[in-house]
Amino acid sequence: MHVTGVISSIVAKFYKPTERFTCISNPSVTIESSRVNDDFCDCPDGSDEPGTSACSYLSELSPHTPSDISISDSNRTLALPGYYCKNKGHQPSYIPFLAVNDGVCDYTLCCDGSDEWAKAGGIVCENKCKEIGKEWKKQHEQRQKSASTAAKKRKELVADAARRRKEVEDRIDTIGTEIEGAKLKVKDLETALADAERQERAKVIKGPGKASQAQVLAGLAKDRIEELRGSLIEVRSQRDSAKSKVLELETILALFKDEYNPNFNDEGVKRAVRSWEEYAARDKESDGNEAHDRDLDEIAKPDSEGGAIKWEEWEKGEESDIDVLYQIEEYLPPAVRDWVDKKLRDLRLFLIENGIIAPSRGSSGLSDTAESKEVADARNALNAARDGLSGNENELTRHRDDLSQDYGPDDVFRALKGQCVSKDSGEYTYELCWLESTKQKPKKRGGDTGMGNFVGFDTVIVDDELPPDGKGLGSGERRALRYENGQHCWNGPNRSTLVVLACAEADEIWKITEEEKCVYRMEVGTPAVCGNGAERTKSRDEL
């Protein structure tokens, strides 16, 4: 029995040279061997027509036909996956029964042309497996080389990701030590501030003295004179500026008078010339007196330079007996002075803390709420230490959250985070930033449009034809990134993007589509998903 369209192992098992043929999935049904491949479907499973399209309607993808009625309820599942093309010199493959003897040379799957053995419509399909196989081998070698390079790059990404993770872990250890030290420092500074405030309350503050009437008047007069001096300087500056402008205008008009044409009959020009002549004939005031300006210069000088008034003699008050009393400690030896000062402070603190006397209400010339430099410095140091501690604690939380975040298998996307790849497409440039955001950027005017922010990983099943250059998703399970909550779409949802990944030598956006309103899909190549279970692809012979 000569059978076409069946792999040799199946021929040896089921298509033996006997008088009768037994249907593969229905052994109870037998037919004469001469009815095999007679272009008429006799077996319920179509196994008697491996080389024709007579049983193609049994496929789930084919519509039902009236001939269905003549077949019983036996097993009607196709026993064979399709017409088998040997494709010697290339890769063997199956082609759907529906494409057998349909008058079309299906070289993609059947390069030897055996699917058109009946020469329907006079079509003759040459055997092109040698040429196609040679080209396929060349492309296959390129793909293998590209896959090897991509796998090497993925190893580099994994190593880089491990290094980055180690840096974060080391930084967490360092921050932990810094936080412990910062807590001790804050505790010490809190104690120092409390001591400074306690010492501040113990100070004996000299009460403010009362200024004499002469001192008050001297202060008011000094302020008023300084105010008038400033006004004088401002007025002189304005005067000099006005004089300069007048001189410039006079020069322009004089030149106009000398150069205008008196024969030109323009009444406006003539009136302007007559007005200038009348103005120039008037008696002009003197431009200024140099001696007067020198006097003004002297008046404008500060009192500290001119020496006209010695304000310090008027502002200095007379020393009272109380002032002398406060200076007694200056005559004591240093050791005795320190001992007396300590005892007085301790006594004052004891009296304040026991409610016998009130604490100091500020120093001389300061309000009740003012504090000394020592207290202010201690408070500022404490606040700075607390800010540093808070900053370290926030950084520690951020790094711990980073370690718990999903960065994909082998933490590989940690090495890519924040890096961006873009693609020009018509009026826009599309940008993908790993684990951050996707954007649509207009090439002309207008702002960027956010297409989504990264929310997590996912997997999708794809079934695409892989192009010759390998820049496509192919078929099988693919890793994907979900970007959601992008810029709101007018009269629609917030924009979102599904980024489907496939293995490639370098990061590259291959294709962008809008599957529905403001819901986008990117097909992207990257070495990050090469190998290591990142991709599971069906081979051509898996059926």
Secondary structure, DSSP 8 states (H G I E B T S, - for coil): ----SS-HHHHHHH--SSSEEE-SS-TT-EEEGGGTTSSS--STTSTT-TTSSTTGGGSTTS---GGGGGS-SS--S-SSSSEEE--TTS--EEE-GGGTTSS---TTT-TT-GGGTT-GGG------HHHHHHHHHHHHHHHHHHHHHHHHHHHHHHHHHHHHHHHHHHHHHHHHHHHHHHHHHHHHHHHHHHHHHHHHHH----------HHHHHHHHHHHHHHHHHHHHHHHHHHHHHHHHHHHHHHHHHHHHHHHS-TTS--HHHHHHHHHHHHHHHS----S--HHHHHHHHHHHS-HHHH-S--HHHHH-----HHHHHHTGGGGS-HHHHHHHHHHHHHHHHHHHHTTSS------TT--TT---HHHHHHHHHHHHHHHHHHHHHHHHHHHHHHHHS---GGGGGGTTTT-EEEEEETTEEEEEETTTEEEEEESSSS--EEEEEEEEEEEEEEE----TT--S--EEEEEEEEEES-SB-TTS-B-EEEEEEEE-SS-EEEEEEEEETTEEEEEEEEGGGSSTTS-EE--TT--
